[in-house]
Amino acid sequence: MSPVKTSRVLALSGLAALALAGTLAGAAAQPLTVVELFTSQGCSSCPPANANLIKVKDQPGVLALSFNVTYWDYLGWKDTFGKQEFTQRQVRYEPPLGHDGPFTPQVVVNGHADVVGAAPGEIQHLISASGRVKGPALSLAGGKVSIGAGAAPGGKADVWLVRYTKGVVEVPVARGENTGRTLPHANVVHALEKLGSWTGDAKTLDLPAASGGLSTAVLVQSPGGGPILAAAAN
């Protein structure tokens, strides 16, 4: 091959790589459907919902997250992933969803619709019915969270940072209602932190570096357990 042809091939290859990178970046920025499972290792009704979340966690356009709550710890098994802030997140959802209090399992999609999630097909049906969030553009890159301009219902939204373990982890349970069982969990959340607020104008926030191999998601959400307006994950 001549040097001229070689340079043309290299140039074309470079353009193809740039085009692919642009395509991948565009795909990564597409709106997501956020599926939150509130579960507990001390709840005998939760394993079927855990299994159903595993079935949808790799579905394109879906961000599936497991939040382990703490209010069943008194039954004899302290949930190894449970945190009070996860319980409080679920509690905030209940009045807007029409419930008197939290229960497990519970699946909340895009912050505004819920099902128990234990029956076959329940989660998938709610995903199909809810669609993807339709708020501002949201991207994570270069240590920054970039939120585009848009409408903030009520004039303000919260920006939440979620750290989670991508994939499935198995937890053996030695006491309580699930004694002797090994329970699978999908995309377990380990930390939830409010990064700031968004009022409708384009905004950039610092994104703290993740540690311990955890993956990152960011949610823009109406306050008080309201709908999720935008979501992105790395």
Helices and strands as residue ranges (DSSP letters): H 3-28, E 33-39, H 47-56, E 62-68, G 73-75, H 84-97, E 106-109, E 113-115, H 122-130, E 138-141, E 144-147, G 153-155, E 157-172, G 176-178, E 182-198, E 203-206, E 215-221, E 228-233
